[in-house]
Structures are given as structure tokens and as C-alpha cells.
Amino acid sequence: MINNVNKKLSSNWVTGFVDGEGCFSVYIIKDMSNKIGYSTRLQIIVSQHSRDTQLMNNVRNVLNCGYINKCSSRNAVELRIS
């Protein structure tokens, strides 16, 4: 069986994958260094089972940003982009 995970992922495939598996969050944080006293943080999170760590690394490489976070309590990995 050929391992498809190691193939270069197309940007179209990554777009569909993130659209289907990702979530987008907006955080409003108290920040007294900001003129209005608040700041915002935007974040995209894509989560998969830990067996798909290599796939998540490949997605990260295509996007050229973010970091991989291991969630041992859920046996998952997350790609987080802020």
C-alpha cells in the first residue's frame, strides 16, 4: 500500500480539509496596554487523531504557519494558527 500522507498536498485539498475539519474562534481579551482596554485574538484550529500527526505536519508545511499541539487526554493533535 502506498503511503499518500507523504505526497505533496495541493492548496485546494488543504482548503477543503480545513473547511471540513477546522474551526475558527475570535477571543476578546482584556488588555490595558491597548487604547480601548481590549484586544482580539483570531485562531483557526484543525484537530485530528494522533495517528494523523504526519498529515497535520504536511498541512502545516503547505500553509507555512501555525504549530502542532499534542492533546494526550483526547489522543489527538491540533494545528493551531493565531
mmCIF file of the N, C-alpha and C atoms, coordinates in Angstrom:
data_MODEL
# 
_entry.id   MODEL 
# 
loop_
_atom_site.group_PDB 
_atom_site.id 
_atom_site.type_symbol 
_atom_site.label_atom_id 
_atom_site.label_alt_id 
_atom_site.label_comp_id 
_atom_site.label_asym_id 
_atom_site.label_entity_id 
_atom_site.label_seq_id 
_atom_site.pdbx_PDB_ins_code 
_atom_site.Cartn_x 
_atom_site.Cartn_y 
_atom_site.Cartn_z 
_atom_site.occupancy 
_atom_site.B_iso_or_equiv 
_atom_site.pdbx_formal_charge 
_atom_site.auth_seq_id 
_atom_site.auth_comp_id 
_atom_site.auth_asym_id 
_atom_site.auth_atom_id 
_atom_site.pdbx_PDB_model_num 
ATOM 1   N N  . MET A 1 1  ? 0.841   -1.183 0.000  1.00 0.00 ? 1  MET A N  1 
ATOM 2   C CA . MET A 1 1  ? 0.000   0.000  0.000  1.00 0.00 ? 1  MET A CA 1 
ATOM 3   C C  . MET A 1 1  ? 0.887   1.246  0.000  1.00 0.00 ? 1  MET A C  1 
ATOM 4   N N  . ILE A 1 2  ? 0.575   2.202  -0.845 1.00 0.00 ? 2  ILE A N  1 
ATOM 5   C CA . ILE A 1 2  ? 1.355   3.441  -0.943 1.00 0.00 ? 2  ILE A CA 1 
ATOM 6   C C  . ILE A 1 2  ? 0.887   4.404  0.132  1.00 0.00 ? 2  ILE A C  1 
ATOM 7   N N  . ASN A 1 3  ? 1.830   5.031  0.801  1.00 0.00 ? 3  ASN A N  1 
ATOM 8   C CA . ASN A 1 3  ? 1.513   5.996  1.853  1.00 0.00 ? 3  ASN A CA 1 
ATOM 9   C C  . ASN A 1 3  ? 1.243   7.356  1.226  1.00 0.00 ? 3  ASN A C  1 
ATOM 10  N N  . ASN A 1 4  ? -0.043  7.736  1.124  1.00 0.00 ? 4  ASN A N  1 
ATOM 11  C CA . ASN A 1 4  ? -0.428  9.002  0.495  1.00 0.00 ? 4  ASN A CA 1 
ATOM 12  C C  . ASN A 1 4  ? -0.128  10.210 1.367  1.00 0.00 ? 4  ASN A C  1 
ATOM 13  N N  . VAL A 1 5  ? 0.158   9.999  2.650  1.00 0.00 ? 5  VAL A N  1 
ATOM 14  C CA . VAL A 1 5  ? 0.399   11.124 3.556  1.00 0.00 ? 5  VAL A CA 1 
ATOM 15  C C  . VAL A 1 5  ? 1.659   11.881 3.160  1.00 0.00 ? 5  VAL A C  1 
ATOM 16  N N  . ASN A 1 6  ? 2.638   11.189 2.607  1.00 0.00 ? 6  ASN A N  1 
ATOM 17  C CA . ASN A 1 6  ? 3.908   11.827 2.288  1.00 0.00 ? 6  ASN A CA 1 
ATOM 18  C C  . ASN A 1 6  ? 3.889   12.564 0.953  1.00 0.00 ? 6  ASN A C  1 
ATOM 19  N N  . LYS A 1 7  ? 2.802   12.455 0.183  1.00 0.00 ? 7  LYS A N  1 
ATOM 20  C CA . LYS A 1 7  ? 2.713   13.210 -1.062 1.00 0.00 ? 7  LYS A CA 1 
ATOM 21  C C  . LYS A 1 7  ? 2.503   14.687 -0.749 1.00 0.00 ? 7  LYS A C  1 
ATOM 22  N N  . LYS A 1 8  ? 2.930   15.554 -1.675 1.00 0.00 ? 8  LYS A N  1 
ATOM 23  C CA . LYS A 1 8  ? 2.704   16.992 -1.504 1.00 0.00 ? 8  LYS A CA 1 
ATOM 24  C C  . LYS A 1 8  ? 1.210   17.268 -1.617 1.00 0.00 ? 8  LYS A C  1 
ATOM 25  N N  . LEU A 1 9  ? 0.690   17.986 -0.650 1.00 0.00 ? 9  LEU A N  1 
ATOM 26  C CA . LEU A 1 9  ? -0.727  18.313 -0.631 1.00 0.00 ? 9  LEU A CA 1 
ATOM 27  C C  . LEU A 1 9  ? -0.969  19.569 -1.450 1.00 0.00 ? 9  LEU A C  1 
ATOM 28  N N  . SER A 1 10 ? -2.035  19.569 -2.250 1.00 0.00 ? 10 SER A N  1 
ATOM 29  C CA . SER A 1 10 ? -2.368  20.760 -3.032 1.00 0.00 ? 10 SER A CA 1 
ATOM 30  C C  . SER A 1 10 ? -3.067  21.775 -2.133 1.00 0.00 ? 10 SER A C  1 
ATOM 31  N N  . SER A 1 11 ? -2.960  23.032 -2.486 1.00 0.00 ? 11 SER A N  1 
ATOM 32  C CA . SER A 1 11 ? -3.607  24.078 -1.700 1.00 0.00 ? 11 SER A CA 1 
ATOM 33  C C  . SER A 1 11 ? -5.131  23.915 -1.735 1.00 0.00 ? 11 SER A C  1 
ATOM 34  N N  . ASN A 1 12 ? -5.681  23.421 -2.849 1.00 0.00 ? 12 ASN A N  1 
ATOM 35  C CA . ASN A 1 12 ? -7.128  23.182 -2.919 1.00 0.00 ? 12 ASN A CA 1 
ATOM 36  C C  . ASN A 1 12 ? -7.558  22.098 -1.938 1.00 0.00 ? 12 ASN A C  1 
ATOM 37  N N  . TRP A 1 13 ? -6.764  21.029 -1.822 1.00 0.00 ? 13 TRP A N  1 
ATOM 38  C CA . TRP A 1 13 ? -7.086  19.955 -0.888 1.00 0.00 ? 13 TRP A CA 1 
ATOM 39  C C  . TRP A 1 13 ? -7.038  20.489 0.541  1.00 0.00 ? 13 TRP A C  1 
ATOM 40  N N  . VAL A 1 14 ? -6.007  21.265 0.859  1.00 0.00 ? 14 VAL A N  1 
ATOM 41  C CA . VAL A 1 14 ? -5.859  21.827 2.201  1.00 0.00 ? 14 VAL A CA 1 
ATOM 42  C C  . VAL A 1 14 ? -7.037  22.751 2.521  1.00 0.00 ? 14 VAL A C  1 
ATOM 43  N N  . THR A 1 15 ? -7.466  23.545 1.550  1.00 0.00 ? 15 THR A N  1 
ATOM 44  C CA . THR A 1 15 ? -8.615  24.429 1.752  1.00 0.00 ? 15 THR A CA 1 
ATOM 45  C C  . THR A 1 15 ? -9.857  23.628 2.137  1.00 0.00 ? 15 THR A C  1 
ATOM 46  N N  . GLY A 1 16 ? -10.148 22.573 1.416  1.00 0.00 ? 16 GLY A N  1 
ATOM 47  C CA . GLY A 1 16 ? -11.299 21.727 1.718  1.00 0.00 ? 16 GLY A CA 1 
ATOM 48  C C  . GLY A 1 16 ? -11.165 21.021 3.049  1.00 0.00 ? 16 GLY A C  1 
ATOM 49  N N  . PHE A 1 17 ? -9.966  20.558 3.362  1.00 0.00 ? 17 PHE A N  1 
ATOM 50  C CA . PHE A 1 17 ? -9.712  19.857 4.626  1.00 0.00 ? 17 PHE A CA 1 
ATOM 51  C C  . PHE A 1 17 ? -9.957  20.781 5.811  1.00 0.00 ? 17 PHE A C  1 
ATOM 52  N N  . VAL A 1 18 ? -9.407  21.984 5.762  1.00 0.00 ? 18 VAL A N  1 
ATOM 53  C CA . VAL A 1 18 ? -9.578  22.943 6.853  1.00 0.00 ? 18 VAL A CA 1 
ATOM 54  C C  . VAL A 1 18 ? -11.046 23.373 6.953  1.00 0.00 ? 18 VAL A C  1 
ATOM 55  N N  . ASP A 1 19 ? -11.696 23.545 5.816  1.00 0.00 ? 19 ASP A N  1 
ATOM 56  C CA . ASP A 1 19 ? -13.114 23.911 5.816  1.00 0.00 ? 19 ASP A CA 1 
ATOM 57  C C  . ASP A 1 19 ? -13.954 22.830 6.501  1.00 0.00 ? 19 ASP A C  1 
ATOM 58  N N  . GLY A 1 20 ? -13.635 21.573 6.256  1.00 0.00 ? 20 GLY A N  1 
ATOM 59  C CA . GLY A 1 20 ? -14.407 20.477 6.835  1.00 0.00 ? 20 GLY A CA 1 
ATOM 60  C C  . GLY A 1 20 ? -14.023 20.121 8.259  1.00 0.00 ? 20 GLY A C  1 
ATOM 61  N N  . GLU A 1 21 ? -12.758 20.249 8.599  1.00 0.00 ? 21 GLU A N  1 
ATOM 62  C CA . GLU A 1 21 ? -12.259 19.770 9.893  1.00 0.00 ? 21 GLU A CA 1 
ATOM 63  C C  . GLU A 1 21 ? -11.870 20.877 10.862 1.00 0.00 ? 21 GLU A C  1 
ATOM 64  N N  . GLY A 1 22 ? -11.846 22.110 10.413 1.00 0.00 ? 22 GLY A N  1 
ATOM 65  C CA . GLY A 1 22 ? -11.351 23.200 11.251 1.00 0.00 ? 22 GLY A CA 1 
ATOM 66  C C  . GLY A 1 22 ? -12.456 24.006 11.907 1.00 0.00 ? 22 GLY A C  1 
ATOM 67  N N  . CYS A 1 23 ? -12.057 24.804 12.880 1.00 0.00 ? 23 CYS A N  1 
ATOM 68  C CA . CYS A 1 23 ? -12.979 25.762 13.483 1.00 0.00 ? 23 CYS A CA 1 
ATOM 69  C C  . CYS A 1 23 ? -12.236 27.081 13.653 1.00 0.00 ? 23 CYS A C  1 
ATOM 70  N N  . PHE A 1 24 ? -12.987 28.152 13.627 1.00 0.00 ? 24 PHE A N  1 
ATOM 71  C CA . PHE A 1 24 ? -12.443 29.498 13.706 1.00 0.00 ? 24 PHE A CA 1 
ATOM 72  C C  . PHE A 1 24 ? -12.982 30.147 14.970 1.00 0.00 ? 24 PHE A C  1 
ATOM 73  N N  . SER A 1 25 ? -12.110 30.749 15.757 1.00 0.00 ? 25 SER A N  1 
ATOM 74  C CA . SER A 1 25 ? -12.519 31.379 17.008 1.00 0.00 ? 25 SER A CA 1 
ATOM 75  C C  . SER A 1 25 ? -12.032 32.817 17.065 1.00 0.00 ? 25 SER A C  1 
ATOM 76  N N  . VAL A 1 26 ? -12.828 33.653 17.714 1.00 0.00 ? 26 VAL A N  1 
ATOM 77  C CA . VAL A 1 26 ? -12.461 35.042 17.971 1.00 0.00 ? 26 VAL A CA 1 
ATOM 78  C C  . VAL A 1 26 ? -12.522 35.241 19.477 1.00 0.00 ? 26 VAL A C  1 
ATOM 79  N N  . TYR A 1 27 ? -11.413 35.644 20.073 1.00 0.00 ? 27 TYR A N  1 
ATOM 80  C CA . TYR A 1 27 ? -11.346 35.902 21.505 1.00 0.00 ? 27 TYR A CA 1 
ATOM 81  C C  . TYR A 1 27 ? -11.226 37.402 21.733 1.00 0.00 ? 27 TYR A C  1 
ATOM 82  N N  . ILE A 1 28 ? -11.964 37.895 22.686 1.00 0.00 ? 28 ILE A N  1 
ATOM 83  C CA . ILE A 1 28 ? -11.825 39.289 23.121 1.00 0.00 ? 28 ILE A CA 1 
ATOM 84  C C  . ILE A 1 28 ? -11.195 39.247 24.499 1.00 0.00 ? 28 ILE A C  1 
ATOM 85  N N  . ILE A 1 29 ? -10.031 39.871 24.627 1.00 0.00 ? 29 ILE A N  1 
ATOM 86  C CA . ILE A 1 29 ? -9.205  39.761 25.825 1.00 0.00 ? 29 ILE A CA 1 
ATOM 87  C C  . ILE A 1 29 ? -9.008  41.146 26.428 1.00 0.00 ? 29 ILE A C  1 
ATOM 88  N N  . LYS A 1 30 ? -9.156  41.241 27.739 1.00 0.00 ? 30 LYS A N  1 
ATOM 89  C CA . LYS A 1 30 ? -8.859  42.495 28.427 1.00 0.00 ? 30 LYS A CA 1 
ATOM 90  C C  . LYS A 1 30 ? -7.375  42.775 28.277 1.00 0.00 ? 30 LYS A C  1 
ATOM 91  N N  . ASP A 1 31 ? -7.041  43.970 27.819 1.00 0.00 ? 31 ASP A N  1 
ATOM 92  C CA . ASP A 1 31 ? -5.653  44.333 27.537 1.00 0.00 ? 31 ASP A CA 1 
ATOM 93  C C  . ASP A 1 31 ? -5.479  45.820 27.810 1.00 0.00 ? 31 ASP A C  1 
ATOM 94  N N  . MET A 1 32 ? -4.987  46.144 28.981 1.00 0.00 ? 32 MET A N  1 
ATOM 95  C CA . MET A 1 32 ? -4.869  47.547 29.385 1.00 0.00 ? 32 MET A CA 1 
ATOM 96  C C  . MET A 1 32 ? -3.788  48.286 28.599 1.00 0.00 ? 32 MET A C  1 
ATOM 97  N N  . SER A 1 33 ? -2.931  47.578 27.884 1.00 0.00 ? 33 SER A N  1 
ATOM 98  C CA . SER A 1 33 ? -1.933  48.256 27.056 1.00 0.00 ? 33 SER A CA 1 
ATOM 99  C C  . SER A 1 33 ? -2.547  48.775 25.758 1.00 0.00 ? 33 SER A C  1 
ATOM 100 N N  . ASN A 1 34 ? -3.749  48.328 25.458 1.00 0.00 ? 34 ASN A N  1 
ATOM 101 C CA . ASN A 1 34 ? -4.465  48.781 24.270 1.00 0.00 ? 34 ASN A CA 1 
ATOM 102 C C  . ASN A 1 34 ? -5.309  50.006 24.626 1.00 0.00 ? 34 ASN A C  1 
ATOM 103 N N  . LYS A 1 35 ? -5.441  50.924 23.713 1.00 0.00 ? 35 LYS A N  1 
ATOM 104 C CA . LYS A 1 35 ? -6.148  52.186 23.953 1.00 0.00 ? 35 LYS A CA 1 
ATOM 105 C C  . LYS A 1 35 ? -7.578  51.977 24.447 1.00 0.00 ? 35 LYS A C  1 
ATOM 106 N N  . ILE A 1 36 ? -8.288  50.989 23.912 1.00 0.00 ? 36 ILE A N  1 
ATOM 107 C CA . ILE A 1 36 ? -9.681  50.758 24.320 1.00 0.00 ? 36 ILE A CA 1 
ATOM 108 C C  . ILE A 1 36 ? -9.808  49.744 25.459 1.00 0.00 ? 36 ILE A C  1 
ATOM 109 N N  . GLY A 1 37 ? -8.693  49.184 25.912 1.00 0.00 ? 37 GLY A N  1 
ATOM 110 C CA . GLY A 1 37 ? -8.694  48.266 27.043 1.00 0.00 ? 37 GLY A CA 1 
ATOM 111 C C  . GLY A 1 37 ? -8.936  46.813 26.685 1.00 0.00 ? 37 GLY A C  1 
ATOM 112 N N  . TYR A 1 38 ? -9.083  46.519 25.400 1.00 0.00 ? 38 TYR A N  1 
ATOM 113 C CA . TYR A 1 38 ? -9.304  45.151 24.940 1.00 0.00 ? 38 TYR A CA 1 
ATOM 114 C C  . TYR A 1 38 ? -8.496  44.900 23.683 1.00 0.00 ? 38 TYR A C  1 
ATOM 115 N N  . SER A 1 39 ? -8.219  43.632 23.425 1.00 0.00 ? 39 SER A N  1 
ATOM 116 C CA . SER A 1 39 ? -7.613  43.238 22.161 1.00 0.00 ? 39 SER A CA 1 
ATOM 117 C C  . SER A 1 39 ? -8.328  41.979 21.679 1.00 0.00 ? 39 SER A C  1 
ATOM 118 N N  . THR A 1 40 ? -8.131  41.657 20.423 1.00 0.00 ? 40 THR A N  1 
ATOM 119 C CA . THR A 1 40 ? -8.753  40.461 19.863 1.00 0.00 ? 40 THR A CA 1 
ATOM 120 C C  . THR A 1 40 ? -7.679  39.467 19.455 1.00 0.00 ? 40 THR A C  1 
ATOM 121 N N  . ARG A 1 41 ? -8.072  38.208 19.468 1.00 0.00 ? 41 ARG A N  1 
ATOM 122 C CA . ARG A 1 41 ? -7.186  37.141 19.024 1.00 0.00 ? 41 ARG A CA 1 
ATOM 123 C C  . ARG A 1 41 ? -8.006  36.238 18.116 1.00 0.00 ? 41 ARG A C  1 
ATOM 124 N N  . LEU A 1 42 ? -7.545  36.049 16.903 1.00 0.00 ? 42 LEU A N  1 
ATOM 125 C CA . LEU A 1 42 ? -8.204  35.186 15.937 1.00 0.00 ? 42 LEU A CA 1 
ATOM 126 C C  . LEU A 1 42 ? -7.428  33.882 15.853 1.00 0.00 ? 42 LEU A C  1 
ATOM 127 N N  . GLN A 1 43 ? -8.134  32.757 15.795 1.00 0.00 ? 43 GLN A N  1 
ATOM 128 C CA . GLN A 1 43 ? -7.453  31.472 15.801 1.00 0.00 ? 43 GLN A CA 1 
ATOM 129 C C  . GLN A 1 43 ? -8.221  30.455 14.962 1.00 0.00 ? 43 GLN A C  1 
ATOM 130 N N  . ILE A 1 44 ? -7.484  29.680 14.186 1.00 0.00 ? 44 ILE A N  1 
ATOM 131 C CA . ILE A 1 44 ? -8.028  28.538 13.458 1.00 0.00 ? 44 ILE A CA 1 
ATOM 132 C C  . ILE A 1 44 ? -7.419  27.289 14.080 1.00 0.00 ? 44 ILE A C  1 
ATOM 133 N N  . ILE A 1 45 ? -8.270  26.304 14.373 1.00 0.00 ? 45 ILE A N  1 
ATOM 134 C CA . ILE A 1 45 ? -7.811  25.041 14.950 1.00 0.00 ? 45 ILE A CA 1 
ATOM 135 C C  . ILE A 1 45 ? -8.326  23.897 14.087 1.00 0.00 ? 45 ILE A C  1 
ATOM 136 N N  . VAL A 1 46 ? -7.425  23.012 13.682 1.00 0.00 ? 46 VAL A N  1 
ATOM 137 C CA . VAL A 1 46 ? -7.786  21.800 12.960 1.00 0.00 ? 46 VAL A CA 1 
ATOM 138 C C  . VAL A 1 46 ? -7.321  20.642 13.820 1.00 0.00 ? 46 VAL A C  1 
ATOM 139 N N  . SER A 1 47 ? -8.236  19.731 14.147 1.00 0.00 ? 47 SER A N  1 
ATOM 140 C CA . SER A 1 47 ? -7.933  18.632 15.054 1.00 0.00 ? 47 SER A CA 1 
ATOM 141 C C  . SER A 1 47 ? -8.104  17.293 14.343 1.00 0.00 ? 47 SER A C  1 
ATOM 142 N N  . GLN A 1 48 ? -7.199  16.360 14.636 1.00 0.00 ? 48 GLN A N  1 
ATOM 143 C CA . GLN A 1 48 ? -7.253  15.009 14.083 1.00 0.00 ? 48 GLN A CA 1 
ATOM 144 C C  . GLN A 1 48 ? -6.733  14.018 15.115 1.00 0.00 ? 48 GLN A C  1 
ATOM 145 N N  . HIS A 1 49 ? -7.014  12.734 14.904 1.00 0.00 ? 49 HIS A N  1 
ATOM 146 C CA . HIS A 1 49 ? -6.492  11.676 15.767 1.00 0.00 ? 49 HIS A CA 1 
ATOM 147 C C  . HIS A 1 49 ? -4.960  11.704 15.707 1.00 0.00 ? 49 HIS A C  1 
ATOM 148 N N  . SER A 1 50 ? -4.318  11.302 16.773 1.00 0.00 ? 50 SER A N  1 
ATOM 149 C CA . SER A 1 50 ? -2.853  11.368 16.840 1.00 0.00 ? 50 SER A CA 1 
ATOM 150 C C  . SER A 1 50 ? -2.165  10.521 15.774 1.00 0.00 ? 50 SER A C  1 
ATOM 151 N N  . ARG A 1 51 ? -2.851  9.506  15.239 1.00 0.00 ? 51 ARG A N  1 
ATOM 152 C CA . ARG A 1 51 ? -2.236  8.700  14.174 1.00 0.00 ? 51 ARG A CA 1 
ATOM 153 C C  . ARG A 1 51 ? -2.016  9.529  12.898 1.00 0.00 ? 51 ARG A C  1 
ATOM 154 N N  . ASP A 1 52 ? -2.674  10.695 12.811 1.00 0.00 ? 52 ASP A N  1 
ATOM 155 C CA . ASP A 1 52 ? -2.562  11.557 11.638 1.00 0.00 ? 52 ASP A CA 1 
ATOM 156 C C  . ASP A 1 52 ? -1.602  12.727 11.852 1.00 0.00 ? 52 ASP A C  1 
ATOM 157 N N  . THR A 1 53 ? -0.649  12.555 12.754 1.00 0.00 ? 53 THR A N  1 
ATOM 158 C CA . THR A 1 53 ? 0.313   13.615 13.053 1.00 0.00 ? 53 THR A CA 1 
ATOM 159 C C  . THR A 1 53 ? 1.097   14.033 11.809 1.00 0.00 ? 53 THR A C  1 
ATOM 160 N N  . GLN A 1 54 ? 1.525   13.065 11.006 1.00 0.00 ? 54 GLN A N  1 
ATOM 161 C CA . GLN A 1 54 ? 2.292   13.399 9.797  1.00 0.00 ? 54 GLN A CA 1 
ATOM 162 C C  . GLN A 1 54 ? 1.449   14.211 8.819  1.00 0.00 ? 54 GLN A C  1 
ATOM 163 N N  . LEU A 1 55 ? 0.180   13.861 8.681  1.00 0.00 ? 55 LEU A N  1 
ATOM 164 C CA . LEU A 1 55 ? -0.717  14.630 7.831  1.00 0.00 ? 55 LEU A CA 1 
ATOM 165 C C  . LEU A 1 55 ? -0.816  16.077 8.317  1.00 0.00 ? 55 LEU A C  1 
ATOM 166 N N  . MET A 1 56 ? -0.962  16.246 9.624  1.00 0.00 ? 56 MET A N  1 
ATOM 167 C CA . MET A 1 56 ? -1.068  17.602 10.178 1.00 0.00 ? 56 MET A CA 1 
ATOM 168 C C  . MET A 1 56 ? 0.219   18.393 9.951  1.00 0.00 ? 56 MET A C  1 
ATOM 169 N N  . ASN A 1 57 ? 1.360   17.727 10.060 1.00 0.00 ? 57 ASN A N  1 
ATOM 170 C CA . ASN A 1 57 ? 2.635   18.391 9.766  1.00 0.00 ? 57 ASN A CA 1 
ATOM 171 C C  . ASN A 1 57 ? 2.709   18.804 8.294  1.00 0.00 ? 57 ASN A C  1 
ATOM 172 N N  . ASN A 1 58 ? 2.198   17.959 7.405  1.00 0.00 ? 58 ASN A N  1 
ATOM 173 C CA . ASN A 1 58 ? 2.191   18.299 5.980  1.00 0.00 ? 58 ASN A CA 1 
ATOM 174 C C  . ASN A 1 58 ? 1.284   19.494 5.711  1.00 0.00 ? 58 ASN A C  1 
ATOM 175 N N  . VAL A 1 59 ? 0.123   19.540 6.363  1.00 0.00 ? 59 VAL A N  1 
ATOM 176 C CA . VAL A 1 59 ? -0.784  20.678 6.206  1.00 0.00 ? 59 VAL A CA 1 
ATOM 177 C C  . VAL A 1 59 ? -0.096  21.944 6.709  1.00 0.00 ? 59 VAL A C  1 
ATOM 178 N N  . ARG A 1 60 ? 0.560   21.846 7.858  1.00 0.00 ? 60 ARG A N  1 
ATOM 179 C CA . ARG A 1 60 ? 1.292   22.992 8.401  1.00 0.00 ? 60 ARG A CA 1 
ATOM 180 C C  . ARG A 1 60 ? 2.364   23.472 7.430  1.00 0.00 ? 60 ARG A C  1 
ATOM 181 N N  . ASN A 1 61 ? 3.057   22.537 6.802  1.00 0.00 ? 61 ASN A N  1 
ATOM 182 C CA . ASN A 1 61 ? 4.108   22.897 5.846  1.00 0.00 ? 61 ASN A CA 1 
ATOM 183 C C  . ASN A 1 61 ? 3.536   23.598 4.621  1.00 0.00 ? 61 ASN A C  1 
ATOM 184 N N  . VAL A 1 62 ? 2.372   23.160 4.137  1.00 0.00 ? 62 VAL A N  1 
ATOM 185 C CA . VAL A 1 62 ? 1.741   23.813 2.991  1.00 0.00 ? 62 VAL A CA 1 
ATOM 186 C C  . VAL A 1 62 ? 1.349   25.236 3.362  1.00 0.00 ? 62 VAL A C  1 
ATOM 187 N N  . LEU A 1 63 ? 0.783   25.423 4.558  1.00 0.00 ? 63 LEU A N  1 
ATOM 188 C CA . LEU A 1 63 ? 0.352   26.744 4.998  1.00 0.00 ? 63 LEU A CA 1 
ATOM 189 C C  . LEU A 1 63 ? 1.518   27.623 5.444  1.00 0.00 ? 63 LEU A C  1 
ATOM 190 N N  . ASN A 1 64 ? 2.621   26.979 5.814  1.00 0.00 ? 64 ASN A N  1 
ATOM 191 C CA . ASN A 1 64 ? 3.836   27.676 6.256  1.00 0.00 ? 64 ASN A CA 1 
ATOM 192 C C  . ASN A 1 64 ? 3.579   28.555 7.483  1.00 0.00 ? 64 ASN A C  1 
ATOM 193 N N  . CYS A 1 65 ? 2.723   28.068 8.398  1.00 0.00 ? 65 CYS A N  1 
ATOM 194 C CA . CYS A 1 65 ? 2.468   28.787 9.638  1.00 0.00 ? 65 CYS A CA 1 
ATOM 195 C C  . CYS A 1 65 ? 1.781   27.851 10.623 1.00 0.00 ? 65 CYS A C  1 
ATOM 196 N N  . GLY A 1 66 ? 1.683   28.295 11.856 1.00 0.00 ? 66 GLY A N  1 
ATOM 197 C CA . GLY A 1 66 ? 1.000   27.524 12.888 1.00 0.00 ? 66 GLY A CA 1 
ATOM 198 C C  . GLY A 1 66 ? 1.932   26.606 13.647 1.00 0.00 ? 66 GLY A C  1 
ATOM 199 N N  . TYR A 1 67 ? 1.359   25.910 14.601 1.00 0.00 ? 67 TYR A N  1 
ATOM 200 C CA . TYR A 1 67 ? 2.122   24.929 15.362 1.00 0.00 ? 67 TYR A CA 1 
ATOM 201 C C  . TYR A 1 67 ? 1.226   23.740 15.691 1.00 0.00 ? 67 TYR A C  1 
ATOM 202 N N  . ILE A 1 68 ? 1.874   22.594 15.897 1.00 0.00 ? 68 ILE A N  1 
ATOM 203 C CA . ILE A 1 68 ? 1.168   21.358 16.212 1.00 0.00 ? 68 ILE A CA 1 
ATOM 204 C C  . ILE A 1 68 ? 1.172   21.176 17.726 1.00 0.00 ? 68 ILE A C  1 
ATOM 205 N N  . ASN A 1 69 ? -0.002  20.933 18.281 1.00 0.00 ? 69 ASN A N  1 
ATOM 206 C CA . ASN A 1 69 ? -0.172  20.725 19.709 1.00 0.00 ? 69 ASN A CA 1 
ATOM 207 C C  . ASN A 1 69 ? -0.700  19.313 19.936 1.00 0.00 ? 69 ASN A C  1 
ATOM 208 N N  . LYS A 1 70 ? -0.037  18.532 20.793 1.00 0.00 ? 70 LYS A N  1 
ATOM 209 C CA . LYS A 1 70 ? -0.497  17.178 21.102 1.00 0.00 ? 70 LYS A CA 1 
ATOM 210 C C  . LYS A 1 70 ? -1.440  17.224 22.295 1.00 0.00 ? 70 LYS A C  1 
ATOM 211 N N  . CYS A 1 71 ? -2.595  16.607 22.150 1.00 0.00 ? 71 CYS A N  1 
ATOM 212 C CA . CYS A 1 71 ? -3.613  16.546 23.214 1.00 0.00 ? 71 CYS A CA 1 
ATOM 213 C C  . CYS A 1 71 ? -3.708  15.107 23.682 1.00 0.00 ? 71 CYS A C  1 
ATOM 214 N N  . SER A 1 72 ? -2.854  14.724 24.628 1.00 0.00 ? 72 SER A N  1 
ATOM 215 C CA . SER A 1 72 ? -2.802  13.329 25.063 1.00 0.00 ? 72 SER A CA 1 
ATOM 216 C C  . SER A 1 72 ? -4.098  12.876 25.729 1.00 0.00 ? 72 SER A C  1 
ATOM 217 N N  . SER A 1 73 ? -4.826  13.786 26.365 1.00 0.00 ? 73 SER A N  1 
ATOM 218 C CA . SER A 1 73 ? -6.073  13.399 27.026 1.00 0.00 ? 73 SER A CA 1 
ATOM 219 C C  . SER A 1 73 ? -7.136  12.964 26.017 1.00 0.00 ? 73 SER A C  1 
ATOM 220 N N  . ARG A 1 74 ? -7.054  13.479 24.782 1.00 0.00 ? 74 ARG A N  1 
ATOM 221 C CA . ARG A 1 74 ? -8.012  13.120 23.738 1.00 0.00 ? 74 ARG A CA 1 
ATOM 222 C C  . ARG A 1 74 ? -7.386  12.248 22.654 1.00 0.00 ? 74 ARG A C  1 
ATOM 223 N N  . ASN A 1 75 ? -6.101  11.921 22.793 1.00 0.00 ? 75 ASN A N  1 
ATOM 224 C CA . ASN A 1 75 ? -5.371  11.145 21.795 1.00 0.00 ? 75 ASN A CA 1 
ATOM 225 C C  . ASN A 1 75 ? -5.490  11.812 20.416 1.00 0.00 ? 75 ASN A C  1 
ATOM 226 N N  . ALA A 1 76 ? -5.244  13.126 20.399 1.00 0.00 ? 76 ALA A N  1 
ATOM 227 C CA . ALA A 1 76 ? -5.402  13.917 19.192 1.00 0.00 ? 76 ALA A CA 1 
ATOM 228 C C  . ALA A 1 76 ? -4.244  14.884 19.022 1.00 0.00 ? 76 ALA A C  1 
ATOM 229 N N  . VAL A 1 77 ? -4.138  15.425 17.829 1.00 0.00 ? 77 VAL A N  1 
ATOM 230 C CA . VAL A 1 77 ? -3.198  16.508 17.538 1.00 0.00 ? 77 VAL A CA 1 
ATOM 231 C C  . VAL A 1 77 ? -4.000  17.659 16.946 1.00 0.00 ? 77 VAL A C  1 
ATOM 232 N N  . GLU A 1 78 ? -3.543  18.870 17.212 1.00 0.00 ? 78 GLU A N  1 
ATOM 233 C CA . GLU A 1 78 ? -4.207  20.055 16.695 1.00 0.00 ? 78 GLU A CA 1 
ATOM 234 C C  . GLU A 1 78 ? -3.200  20.926 15.972 1.00 0.00 ? 78 GLU A C  1 
ATOM 235 N N  . LEU A 1 79 ? -3.615  21.467 14.876 1.00 0.00 ? 79 LEU A N  1 
ATOM 236 C CA . LEU A 1 79 ? -2.862  22.514 14.196 1.00 0.00 ? 79 LEU A CA 1 
ATOM 237 C C  . LEU A 1 79 ? -3.523  23.816 14.597 1.00 0.00 ? 79 LEU A C  1 
ATOM 238 N N  . ARG A 1 80 ? -2.762  24.690 15.240 1.00 0.00 ? 80 ARG A N  1 
ATOM 239 C CA . ARG A 1 80 ? -3.289  25.982 15.705 1.00 0.00 ? 80 ARG A CA 1 
ATOM 240 C C  . ARG A 1 80 ? -2.569  27.102 14.967 1.00 0.00 ? 80 ARG A C  1 
ATOM 241 N N  . ILE A 1 81 ? -3.379  27.998 14.427 1.00 0.00 ? 81 ILE A N  1 
ATOM 242 C CA . ILE A 1 81 ? -2.858  29.177 13.740 1.00 0.00 ? 81 ILE A CA 1 
ATOM 243 C C  . ILE A 1 81 ? -3.520  30.392 14.364 1.00 0.00 ? 81 ILE A C  1 
ATOM 244 N N  . SER A 1 82 ? -2.711  31.315 14.892 1.00 0.00 ? 82 SER A N  1 
ATOM 245 C CA . SER A 1 82 ? -3.231  32.537 15.521 1.00 0.00 ? 82 SER A CA 1 
ATOM 246 C C  . SER A 1 82 ? -2.804  33.749 14.731 1.00 0.00 ? 82 SER A C  1 
# 
